[in-house]
Amino acid sequence: MRILKAALFFLIITPCTPAVLAQSKPAQSKPKLTLDEFFNSVTFPALEISPNGNSVVIETERADWDQQIFRKDLWLYRDNGKGGSLIQLTQSGHDTEPKWSPDGRWIAFLSERKVPTQQDDDSDSDSDSKNNDEPAQLYLISPDGGEAFPVTNGEEEVHTFSWSADSQTIYFATRQPWSKQQKDDYKKEWKDVVQYRTAERGDTIFALDLSAALARHAAAPTKTKKQNKDSEKNPDLTPGAHAIATIPLRVDSLITSPDGQKLAFISNSINQRQEKYEDVEIYTIDVARALLPATAESASNSSAEAHPRRITNNQAAETHPHWATDSRHIFFTVEVGDVSGPYRDLQPHLYWVDSATGAVEQWSKDFTGPVEHYAVTAENVLASARIGTEVSAYSVMQPNQPLHKLNGWDGTYETLSTTAHSSHIAFVYSSLQKPTEVYLADSATNLDQAKPITSFNHLFTERDLPQGKPYKWKADDGTTVEGMLIYPPGKFEAKHLPMLTLIHGGPADADGNRFEADWYQWAALAATNGWLVFEPNYRGSTGYGDKFLQQIVPVIVSRPGKDILEGVDALIKDGIADPDHLTIGGYSYGGYMTNWLITQTTRFKAAVTGAGAVEHIGNWGNDDTTYDDAYFLGGRPWEASQRYHDEAAIFQIDKVKTPTHLVAGANDIRVAVMEDYLLEHALYSLGIPNALLVFPGEGHSLSKNPWHGKIKVREELNWLQKYGGVPASN
């Protein structure tokens, strides 16, 4: 697209620290945050620094209330040494995962934008965004200007892509292509019947020559879909793309080695459900062997393709791979499972695997908490890692060395990006009173001198944001447990406050010193509405060691439940919480815990729960993350039937007296809406005040329509006010 230079899209960024950003108005003159303002926050799902270190491409996500979507657009920051400018690159609302070409001439990204026709306006138009259902295709845009244009097409979406080391080739993966004849034959036989599992097919990795793709674009600017005899026969194929490998699984996270000789990727189950450990492993491909001279039939001739080599074999779900500078080792972290033995959940640690031998080694294995993000530089590895409620920046040079904490601010560091040719580092940072922005530092040793290069969330610096602090208590077994207290504005460290216990999901997650403003993390808004918000990091949370996390097994709700109730008791004893005005809530695993705890006590005047199971057998069968379901309960349903009964809220639901508000996504496959209907029906039959909101088209993350999350929190606040006995303060 054309780079927009109107004032709306062109911002001049001048260096200032987070402290300066937060001091735009004296605290006593700042108004309180409103519901509308809260839901206009901007997040940064991805960013990547340019090869020369002077530019950063940034993906933003924000609510578009008119189109009823979450807009995902790309922005480009450039630093000329005297200041910087931020320019909007794309405006389709569907652009994600930007990656610089190694030579810095192009930015590639995925887009689900509507494919233009002859009658359409500019290819970057955001018209009809609400009804967009196009498969993700690979686009290019020059950082120097011009329109974005597609380099892939077809009816199959691009799952992942990577640049070659010399910037001359783009590798990408799609589902194995079918010809039009194959599709017609299948539809004729099966009509609209879904063949669960049996109709699945794996992915093919393609190589696309950049110069040829540019020549095709120059010869025929993309204003219409190319309709020739070949594309009609093979609607899934991109002209000029050469198939180099096929695998009977999905391909995720494709990456190219620095020397350009190998590709690596992480496999996944085709339906992306965690059901077999061997579905998720790291593979490599010898690029020199794979890139044989193309023939007319090479795109569909699997016999001419390379064979991916599996280099890991464990009971863990690897994620976030990155080649080391030696082009031999591959860094990765683990979402769930253990690389060293039988399945067990650990915190996310940093590992690397030798691509030649398959040997796996953990980095900085004595570090207490999880490595949440990392980046590889020419000299070392930079990481953001959690200890308790803080996520700080660290560096390390060798696997057997401890993480070295870098000079930085208190708060939370995320999404680090570095480059081999510059010491500059880009990252996302926030704290409770410093809204999330992207920062650029001259080097990792000067993080505390970094300057913000975005100001999308500046409005929040002009509002009276809640203050917070960590709080610790002793559990019945002597274990120290920690959480966060978020105070109403102007009432920091006040006593005898009405309290909302807001429980995080996961359970392998933690609340802490970070800015949060969305439908899932709404403590700041609840505090603004008069509640002291207690966020407990119960047993099963990250940041306190693997042993602390594992103590949830096999007591998936009863052990964390004790931790949470003992925290409430401590807050009452310390005179902080008002025992007559206690409420509780949570979503996902936080919903599990809310559902359980209202069966264990009647002290809570109101509850707000979402996407939380009340039993575990049906949930085990439906959940897309079944690895940890069985692990948490000590086996599959027929192997631990008593535990499935004892740890389920539904079998104690007759104890509930708490008015309960429920929400669910109609298409949730992680915690099926069935669980919410089951809880609602039980409460209704018992005469307990309740309400259920079901959001059409939404999965677990409520990521389709921003109105759904806004209505969710609006009604939850109303419920807490109605039954919790706290007058409206905003």
C-alpha positions in Angstrom: 0.0 0.0 0.0 1.0 3.6 -0.1 2.6 4.9 3.1 0.2 7.3 4.7 1.7 10.6 5.8 -1.4 12.3 7.2 -1.1 13.5 10.8 -3.2 10.6 11.9 -0.6 8.1 10.8 2.7 10.0 11.1 4.1 10.5 14.5 7.3 12.1 15.6 8.8 10.3 18.5 11.2 12.1 20.9 13.2 10.3 23.5 11.6 10.1 27.0 11.6 7.6 29.8 8.5 5.8 31.1 8.7 8.1 34.1 8.3 11.1 31.9 5.4 9.5 30.0 3.6 8.9 33.3 4.0 12.5 34.5 1.9 14.3 31.8 -0.5 15.4 34.5 -0.3 15.7 38.3 -1.9 12.6 39.9 -4.5 14.7 41.8 -5.8 16.2 38.6 -6.1 13.1 36.5 -9.6 11.7 35.9 -10.4 8.1 36.4 -10.4 5.5 33.6 -13.7 4.8 31.9 -14.9 1.6 30.4 -14.7 2.9 26.9 -11.1 4.1 27.4 -10.1 0.9 29.0 -11.1 -1.1 25.9 -9.3 1.2 23.5 -5.9 0.0 24.5 -3.4 -1.1 21.8 -1.3 -4.3 22.1 1.8 -5.4 20.2 1.6 -9.1 19.1 4.9 -8.9 17.1 7.8 -6.7 16.3 11.1 -7.1 14.5 14.1 -4.9 14.3 15.7 -4.3 10.9 19.0 -5.9 9.9 20.8 -2.6 10.4 19.2 -2.0 13.8 17.7 1.5 12.9 14.2 0.5 12.1 11.5 -1.6 13.7 8.4 -3.1 12.1 5.6 -3.4 14.6 2.3 -5.3 14.6 -0.5 -3.6 16.5 -3.9 -4.9 17.5 -6.8 -2.7 18.6 -10.5 -2.8 18.6 -12.4 -1.6 15.6 -15.9 -1.0 17.0 -17.5 -0.1 13.7 -16.2 -3.2 11.8 -16.6 -5.3 15.0 -13.1 -6.8 14.6 -9.7 -6.6 16.2 -7.6 -4.7 13.7 -4.1 -6.0 13.1 -1.9 -3.5 11.2 1.8 -2.9 10.6 3.8 0.2 11.5 7.3 1.2 10.7 9.6 3.1 13.0 12.8 4.7 11.7 15.6 6.4 13.6 17.8 8.8 11.8 20.0 9.5 14.8 18.3 12.7 15.8 14.9 11.3 16.5 12.5 8.9 14.9 9.3 8.7 12.9 6.5 6.1 13.1 4.6 5.5 9.9 1.6 3.2 9.3 2.6 0.6 6.7 -0.7 -1.3 6.2 -4.3 -0.6 7.0 -6.3 -3.7 5.9 -6.8 -4.7 9.5 -5.7 -8.3 8.8 -1.9 -8.1 8.7 0.4 -10.2 11.0 3.8 -11.7 11.6 6.1 -9.2 9.8 9.7 -10.4 9.0 12.5 -8.3 7.4 14.4 -9.8 4.5 18.1 -10.2 5.6 19.1 -7.5 3.2 16.6 -5.0 4.6 14.9 -4.4 1.3 11.5 -6.0 2.0 9.1 -6.8 4.8 7.1 -10.0 4.3 3.9 -10.6 6.3 0.8 -12.7 6.4 -2.5 -11.2 5.6 -6.1 -12.4 5.6 -7.2 -9.3 3.7 -9.9 -9.6 1.0 -8.4 -10.5 -2.4 -9.1 -7.5 -4.6 -11.2 -7.6 -7.8 -11.3 -5.2 -10.7 -14.1 -3.2 -9.0 -12.2 -2.9 -5.7 -10.4 0.1 -4.5 -6.8 0.1 -3.2 -5.6 -3.3 -2.3 -5.1 -2.1 1.3 -8.7 -1.0 1.8 -10.3 -2.0 5.0 -13.8 -2.1 3.5 -15.9 -5.2 4.3 -13.3 -6.2 7.0 -16.1 -7.6 9.2 -17.0 -10.2 6.6 -13.4 -11.2 5.7 -12.9 -14.9 5.5 -9.9 -15.1 3.1 -7.1 -17.6 3.7 -3.9 -16.1 5.0 -1.5 -15.3 2.1 2.1 -14.0 2.0 2.6 -10.4 1.1 5.5 -8.1 0.5 5.9 -4.4 1.1 9.0 -2.1 0.7 10.0 -0.1 3.8 10.6 2.8 1.3 7.0 3.0 0.2 4.6 1.6 -2.3 1.7 -0.8 -2.0 1.8 -4.3 -0.4 1.2 -7.1 -2.9 0.7 -10.8 -2.6 3.4 -13.3 -3.6 1.3 -16.4 -2.9 -2.3 -17.2 -3.8 -4.7 -20.1 -3.8 -7.3 -21.6 -1.6 -4.9 -22.9 1.1 -3.7 -20.6 3.8 0.0 -20.0 4.5 0.8 -21.5 7.9 4.4 -20.1 8.3 7.2 -18.6 6.2 10.9 -17.8 6.3 13.4 -15.8 4.2 16.5 -17.4 2.8 19.8 -16.1 4.2 20.6 -14.3 0.9 17.1 -12.8 0.6 16.5 -14.4 -2.8 14.0 -17.1 -1.7 11.0 -17.2 0.5 10.1 -20.6 2.0 6.5 -21.1 3.1 4.2 -24.0 4.1 0.6 -24.7 3.3 -1.6 -27.8 3.6 -0.8 -30.3 0.9 -2.4 -29.0 -2.3 -5.2 -30.7 -4.1 -6.2 -30.3 -7.7 -9.6 -29.1 -8.7 -10.4 -32.7 -9.8 -9.5 -34.0 -6.3 -11.7 -31.4 -4.7 -14.6 -32.1 -7.0 -14.4 -35.8 -6.5 -14.3 -35.4 -2.7 -17.3 -33.0 -2.6 -19.3 -35.4 -4.9 -18.7 -38.3 -2.5 -19.0 -36.6 0.9 -21.1 -33.5 0.3 -21.0 -31.5 3.5 -20.1 -34.4 5.8 -17.1 -33.9 8.1 -14.7 -36.8 8.2 -13.1 -36.1 11.5 -9.4 -37.0 11.4 -9.6 -39.3 8.4 -9.8 -36.5 5.9 -6.8 -34.6 7.3 -3.7 -34.1 5.3 -0.3 -32.7 6.2 1.7 -29.8 4.9 4.0 -29.1 2.0 7.0 -26.7 2.2 7.6 -24.6 -0.9 10.4 -22.4 -2.1 9.5 -19.2 -4.1 12.2 -17.4 -6.0 11.9 -13.7 -5.1 13.0 -12.3 -8.5 10.5 -14.4 -10.4 7.7 -13.3 -8.0 8.6 -9.7 -8.4 8.7 -10.1 -12.2 5.2 -11.6 -12.2 3.9 -8.8 -10.0 5.5 -6.2 -12.3 4.1 -7.8 -15.4 0.5 -8.1 -14.0 -0.3 -5.9 -11.0 -2.5 -7.7 -8.6 -6.0 -6.3 -9.2 -7.6 -9.6 -10.1 -7.0 -13.2 -9.3 -5.0 -14.9 -12.0 -7.3 -17.2 -13.9 -5.6 -19.4 -16.4 -5.9 -23.0 -17.2 -3.1 -24.1 -14.8 -4.5 -22.2 -11.8 -8.0 -23.6 -12.6 -6.6 -27.1 -12.5 -4.5 -26.5 -9.4 -6.2 -23.8 -7.3 -4.0 -24.4 -4.3 -0.7 -23.7 -6.0 1.2 -20.5 -6.3 2.8 -20.0 -9.7 6.5 -20.5 -9.6 6.5 -22.1 -6.1 8.7 -25.2 -6.0 7.7 -28.0 -3.5 10.8 -29.0 -1.5 9.3 -31.2 1.3 6.1 -32.8 2.5 5.3 -34.0 6.0 2.1 -35.8 7.3 1.8 -33.1 10.0 1.3 -29.4 10.2 4.4 -27.2 9.8 4.8 -24.3 12.2 7.6 -21.8 13.0 9.7 -22.3 9.8 13.2 -20.8 10.3 16.4 -20.6 8.1 19.9 -21.1 9.5 22.3 -18.1 9.3 24.5 -19.9 6.8 21.4 -20.6 4.6 22.1 -24.3 4.4 19.2 -25.6 6.5 15.6 -25.0 7.3 14.1 -26.0 10.7 10.5 -26.1 11.8 8.3 -27.4 14.5 5.6 -30.0 13.5 2.2 -30.0 15.0 -0.9 -32.1 14.8 -3.0 -31.2 11.8 -6.0 -30.2 13.9 -3.6 -28.5 16.4 -4.9 -30.6 19.3 -2.3 -31.8 21.9 -3.0 -35.5 21.8 0.2 -37.3 20.9 3.7 -36.3 22.1 5.3 -37.2 18.8 3.2 -34.8 16.8 5.2 -31.8 18.2 8.9 -32.1 17.4 11.7 -30.2 15.7 12.7 -31.1 12.1 15.4 -29.9 9.8 15.8 -29.9 6.0 19.0 -29.7 4.0 18.2 -26.7 1.7 21.0 -27.5 -0.8 19.6 -31.0 -1.3 16.0 -29.7 -1.4 16.5 -26.9 -4.0 17.1 -29.1 -7.0 16.5 -27.6 -10.4 12.8 -27.1 -10.8 10.9 -29.0 -13.4 7.4 -28.5 -14.8 6.0 -31.1 -12.5 8.1 -30.4 -9.4 5.4 -28.6 -7.6 3.3 -31.7 -7.4 6.0 -34.5 -7.6 6.7 -35.6 -4.1 9.4 -38.0 -5.3 11.7 -35.0 -6.1 11.3 -33.6 -2.6 13.7 -33.7 0.4 12.9 -35.7 3.5 12.7 -33.7 6.7 14.9 -35.1 9.4 13.4 -35.3 13.0 16.0 -34.1 15.6 14.0 -34.2 18.8 12.1 -37.1 20.3 10.5 -36.3 23.7 7.3 -35.8 25.6 7.2 -32.0 25.3 5.6 -29.4 23.1 8.5 -27.3 21.7 7.9 -23.7 20.7 9.6 -20.5 19.6 12.6 -22.0 17.7 15.6 -19.8 16.7 18.9 -20.9 15.1 22.1 -20.2 17.0 24.8 -18.2 15.2 26.8 -21.4 14.6 24.0 -22.7 12.3 24.2 -26.0 14.1 22.2 -25.5 17.3 18.5 -24.6 17.5 17.2 -22.7 20.5 13.6 -23.4 21.7 11.4 -23.2 24.7 8.7 -25.7 25.9 5.0 -24.9 26.3 4.1 -28.1 28.2 5.9 -31.3 29.0 9.5 -32.2 29.7 12.3 -32.8 27.2 14.3 -35.1 29.5 11.9 -37.9 30.5 8.2 -38.9 31.0 5.6 -36.2 30.7 5.4 -33.7 33.4 4.8 -30.0 33.3 7.6 -27.6 34.0 7.9 -23.9 33.7 9.0 -22.7 30.2 12.8 -23.0 30.2 15.3 -22.3 27.4 17.0 -25.2 25.6 19.0 -25.8 22.5 19.3 -28.9 20.4 22.3 -30.0 18.3 20.9 -30.4 14.8 23.6 -32.9 14.0 23.4 -35.2 17.0 20.0 -34.4 18.5 21.5 -33.7 22.0 19.4 -31.3 24.0 20.8 -29.0 26.7 19.0 -26.6 29.1 20.4 -23.2 29.5 20.8 -21.6 33.0 19.0 -24.6 34.6 19.3 -23.2 38.1 17.1 -20.2 37.4 14.0 -20.3 39.5 11.4 -18.9 37.1 10.3 -19.3 33.5 12.0 -17.8 30.4 9.1 -16.0 28.8 10.8 -14.4 25.8 14.3 -14.6 24.3 16.5 -13.2 21.5 19.8 -14.4 20.1 22.6 -11.9 19.4 26.0 -12.4 17.9 27.6 -12.7 21.4 24.9 -14.0 23.8 21.3 -14.7 24.5 19.0 -12.1 25.9 15.9 -13.2 27.8 12.9 -11.8 29.7 12.3 -14.1 32.7 10.0 -14.1 35.7 10.9 -14.2 39.4 7.7 -13.8 41.4 5.8 -10.7 40.2 8.6 -9.2 38.1 9.7 -10.1 34.6 13.2 -8.6 34.1 15.7 -8.7 31.3 18.7 -11.0 31.5 21.7 -12.1 29.4 23.8 -15.3 29.2 26.6 -16.4 27.0 27.0 -20.2 27.7 24.5 -22.9 28.6 26.1 -23.7 32.0 26.1 -20.0 33.1 23.5 -18.4 35.3 21.3 -15.7 33.9 22.8 -12.2 34.5 20.2 -9.5 35.3 20.5 -6.4 33.2 20.0 -2.8 34.4 16.4 -2.0 33.7 13.1 -0.8 35.2 10.8 -2.7 37.5 7.9 -4.2 35.6 7.6 -6.6 32.7 9.8 -7.0 29.6 8.3 -8.8 26.6 8.9 -9.6 22.9 12.6 -8.9 22.6 14.1 -8.4 19.1 17.8 -8.2 18.1 19.9 -8.3 15.0 23.3 -9.7 14.2 24.6 -6.4 12.7 23.7 -4.0 15.5 23.7 -3.8 19.2 20.3 -2.2 19.2 17.4 -4.0 20.9 13.7 -3.5 20.6 11.2 -4.7 23.2 7.8 -4.3 24.7 7.6 -3.0 28.3 5.0 -2.1 30.8 4.3 -1.9 34.6 1.2 -1.3 36.6 1.3 2.5 36.1 3.2 2.6 32.8 1.1 1.5 29.8 2.5 -0.9 27.3 4.7 0.6 24.5 7.5 -0.5 22.3 11.0 0.7 23.2 14.4 0.8 21.5 17.7 0.7 23.3 21.2 1.3 22.0 22.3 -1.9 23.6 21.3 -4.5 26.2 23.5 -2.9 28.8 21.5 0.4 28.5 18.0 -0.9 28.8 17.3 1.7 31.5 18.1 4.4 28.9 15.7 3.0 26.2 13.3 5.4 24.5 9.7 4.6 23.7 9.1 4.5 20.0 5.3 4.2 20.2 2.7 6.2 22.2 -0.5 4.4 21.3 -1.5 4.0 24.9 -0.5 7.6 26.0 -4.1 8.3 27.1 -3.6 5.9 30.0 -0.8 8.1 31.4 -3.4 10.9 31.7 -5.7 8.8 33.9 -5.5 8.1 37.6 -4.4 4.5 37.3 -4.5 2.1 40.3 -1.4 1.4 42.3 -0.4 -2.1 43.5 2.1 -4.2 45.4 2.9 -7.8 46.0 1.4 -9.6 49.1 2.6 -12.8 50.7 1.0 -15.3 53.1 1.7 -18.7 54.5 -0.3 -21.8 53.3 -1.4 -24.5 55.7 1.6 -26.6 54.7 4.0 -23.8 55.5 4.6 -22.8 51.8 4.9 -19.1 51.1 2.4 -18.0 48.5 2.4 -14.6 46.7 0.0 -12.5 44.8 -0.8 -8.9 43.8 -3.0 -6.3 45.4 -4.4 -3.7 43.1 -5.8 -0.7 45.0 -8.6 1.7 44.0 -7.1 5.0 42.8 -6.4 7.2 45.8 -6.6 4.4 48.3 -3.2 2.8 48.1 -2.6 0.7 51.2 -6.0 1.7 52.7 -7.7 -0.8 55.0 -11.0 -2.6 55.2 -11.7 -2.5 51.5 -14.3 -4.4 49.5 -12.3 -7.1 47.6 -12.5 -9.0 44.3 -10.4 -12.1 44.2 -9.5 -12.3 40.5 -7.9 -15.6 39.6 -5.5 -15.9 36.6 -5.8 -18.7 34.0 -3.2 -21.2 32.9 -2.7 -22.5 35.5 1.0 -22.1 34.4 0.9 -18.3 34.5 1.3 -15.5 37.0 0.0 -12.0 37.8 2.5 -9.3 38.5 3.8 -5.8 37.8 2.5 -5.2 34.3 -0.1 -3.0 32.6 -3.2 -5.0 31.8 -6.2 -3.7 29.8 -8.5 -6.2 28.1 -11.5 -8.5 28.8 -9.3 -11.1 30.4 -7.0 -8.9 32.5 -9.3 -6.2 33.9 -8.0 -5.7 37.4 -7.3 -2.0 36.8 -10.9 -1.4 35.7 -12.3 -3.3 38.7 -10.0 -1.3 41.0 -11.2 1.9 39.4 -14.7 0.8 40.2 -13.9 0.7 43.9 -12.6 -2.9 44.4 -9.4 -3.9 46.0 -8.3 -6.6 43.5 -6.5 -9.7 44.9 -4.6 -11.7 42.3 -3.3 -14.8 43.9 -0.3 -16.7 42.3 -1.5 -20.1 43.8 0.2 -23.5 43.5 0.6 -24.2 39.8 1.7 -20.7 38.9 5.0 -19.8 37.3 7.9 -17.7 38.8 8.3 -19.7 42.0 10.1 -22.8 40.8 9.2 -26.1 39.1 8.3 -27.7 42.4 5.8 -25.0 43.3 4.2 -25.4 39.9 4.0 -29.2 40.1 2.3 -29.2 43.5 -1.0 -28.8 41.7 -0.7 -32.5 40.7 -3.0 -34.5 41.2 -5.2 -32.0 43.2 -6.0 -29.7 40.3 -8.4 -27.4 42.1 -8.4 -28.4 45.8 -4.7 -27.4 46.4 -4.8 -24.1 44.6 -8.2 -23.5 46.3 -6.7 -23.8 49.7 -3.9 -21.3 48.8 -6.5 -18.8 47.5 -8.8 -19.1 50.5 -5.9 -18.8 52.9 -4.8 -15.7 51.1 -8.3 -14.2 51.6 -8.1 -15.2 55.3 -4.7 -13.4 55.7 -6.0 -10.3 54.1 -9.0 -10.2 56.4 -6.7 -10.8 59.4 -4.4 -8.0 58.4 -7.4 -5.7 58.2 -6.9 -5.1 54.4 -10.1 -6.8 53.1 -13.6 -6.2 54.3 -15.0 -9.6 55.2 -18.6 -8.4 54.5 -17.8 -7.4 50.9 -15.9 -10.3 49.2 -16.4 -11.3 45.6 -14.6 -13.7 43.3 -14.0 -14.3 39.6 -11.8 -15.7 36.8 -11.7 -17.0 33.3 -10.5 -20.3 31.8 -8.5 -22.0 34.7 -9.6 -19.0 36.7 -13.1 -20.1 35.9 -12.3 -23.6 37.1 -11.2 -22.2 40.4 -14.1 -19.8 40.8 -16.6 -22.7 40.1 -14.8 -24.8 42.7 -14.4 -22.2 45.4 -18.1 -21.2 45.5 -18.7 -24.9 46.4 -16.2 -24.6 49.3 -17.4 -21.4 51.0 -20.3 -19.1 51.1 -18.3 -16.0 52.1 -18.3 -14.6 48.5 -21.3 -12.3 47.9 -20.9 -12.5 44.1 -19.0 -14.6 41.5 -18.1 -13.9 37.8 -16.9 -17.0 35.9 -16.1 -17.8 32.3 -15.0 -20.8 30.3 -14.4 -22.9 33.4 -15.1 -26.6 33.7 -17.3 -28.0 36.5 -16.3 -31.6 35.6 -13.3 -33.2 34.0 -14.5 -36.2 32.0 -16.3 -34.4 29.2 -13.7 -31.6 29.4 -10.9 -34.2 28.8 -12.6 -35.4 25.7 -13.2 -31.9 24.3 -10.1 -30.0 25.4 -7.5 -29.3 22.7 -4.8 -29.5 25.4 -5.4 -33.0 26.7 -1.7 -33.6 27.7 -2.0 -31.6 30.9 -5.6 -32.5 31.7 -4.7 -36.1 32.3 -1.4 -35.2 34.0 -3.0 -32.8 36.5 -5.5 -35.5 37.6 -3.1 -38.4 37.6 -4.4 -40.2 34.5 -7.2 -40.5 32.0 -10.8 -40.7 33.2 -10.8 -44.5 33.4 -7.4 -44.5 35.2 -8.3 -42.0 37.9 -12.0 -42.0 38.1 -12.2 -41.1 41.8 -9.9 -38.2 41.3 -12.1 -36.9 38.4 -15.0 -37.1 40.8 -13.4 -35.5 43.9 -11.9 -32.6 42.0 -15.1 -31.6 40.2 -17.3 -28.8 41.3 -20.5 -30.3 39.9 -20.6 -33.0 42.6 -20.7 -30.4 45.3 -22.8 -27.8 43.5 -25.6 -28.1 46.1 -23.4 -26.2 48.5 -23.4 -23.1 46.4 -25.2 -19.9 47.7 -23.3 -17.3 45.7 -25.1 -15.4 42.9 -23.0 -16.3 39.8 -22.5 -14.6 36.4 -21.3 -16.9 33.5 -19.8 -16.2 30.1 -18.7 -18.5 27.3 -17.6 -18.6 23.7 -20.1 -20.6 21.5 -17.2 -22.2 19.5 -14.8 -22.8 22.4 -13.0 -26.1 22.0 -10.7 -25.7 25.0 -13.5 -25.5 27.5 -16.7 -26.3 25.8 -19.8 -24.1 26.3 -21.4 -27.4 27.6 -19.6 -26.7 30.9 -21.3 -23.3 31.2 -24.7 -24.7 30.3 -24.1 -27.5 32.9 -23.3 -25.0 35.6 -26.1 -22.6 34.7 -28.6 -25.4 34.7 -27.4 -26.6 38.1 -27.6 -23.1 39.6 -31.0 -22.5 38.0 -32.4 -25.8 39.4 -31.1 -24.8 42.9 -32.7 -21.3 42.7 -29.3 -19.5 42.8 -29.3 -16.2 41.0 -27.4 -16.5 37.8 -26.9 -15.2 34.3 -25.2 -16.7 31.3 -23.9 -14.8 28.2 -22.9 -16.9 25.2 -20.8 -15.1 22.5 -21.5 -16.4 19.0 -18.5 -17.3 16.8 -16.0 -17.0 19.7 -13.5 -19.5 20.8 -11.7 -19.6 24.0 -9.9 -16.3 23.5 -12.9 -14.1 22.6 -10.7 -12.7 19.7 -13.4 -12.3 17.0 -15.5 -9.3 18.1 -14.3 -6.7 20.6 -17.8 -5.9 21.7 -18.0 -9.4 23.2 -15.2 -8.7 25.7 -16.4 -5.2 26.5 -19.9 -6.5 27.2 -18.5 -9.3 29.3 -16.6 -6.9 31.6 -19.4 -4.4 31.7 -21.9 -7.0 32.8 -19.4 -8.5 35.3 -18.9 -5.1 36.9 -22.6 -4.6 37.1 -23.0 -8.1 38.7 -20.4 -7.4 41.3 -22.0 -4.0 42.1 -25.5 -5.6 42.4 -24.6 -8.5 44.6 -21.3 -7.4 46.2 -22.8 -4.3 47.8 -20.4 -1.7 46.4 -21.9 1.4 44.9 -21.0 2.4 41.4 -17.9 4.7 41.5 -17.4 5.3 37.8 
